[in-house]
Amino acid sequence: MFANNLKYLRSKYGMDQNNLAEKLGRKSTSTISEWEKGKYTPKAGVLADIAHIFNVQLDELMNVNLEERDEHGKIDIIPIFNKLNRNNQAKVYSYASEKLSMQNSKKILSGRSTAAGAPIDGDYEDVQQEIIVRNEVPRGADEVVTIAGDSMEPLLKQGSQAFVHYQPVPDNDGQIVIVSIKGDGVTCKRIYREDGKIRLKSINEKYEDMVFPAEDIRIIGKVIISQKK
């Protein structure tokens, strides 16, 4: 390993055997040539000097294939991959693709519906963990729900899915939230707080506002609205 690393490091730093010999205080390049041919290994003190010259750890100089490391010292898999036959390359590619998919995925609750119209009993729908590609999930999303009505159209269309972040208090009046109405079910509306009462307002103008005592409303969370550029 040392012999290969020495040749690699000299090439990487644009240094010939004469340059290295001068840095090590040697009058000829013969011993360096023998090191690189693997005939013998220099003494510990010289090895430490070589490691210092090339800014590597002594253990790495002796035991790690430095040619397979990138500029940051991490393993560069490309040279290794290129040495594999096609069959093994296909296996590595399949394995890496599977791991990348798992890395870029996130578990999120799914399976519940919420009305955008008359309230429905969404609290008791079956809920399951669903794996979704991470770049499809907005930051802060805790659950994805299906919109079961048209009162929030055109923003939230019937049958579409909406991401929800659980929080018991809205950020501001007019925010779109999922709420549970005591004795009535779950719905999706804009919320407004008015003197001990809660007004739930649709976007679709064919629906009238719904007003309830504040104690009858439990806010499940806010709907995360994607900001289109």
Disulfide bonds with the S-S distance in Angstrom:
none
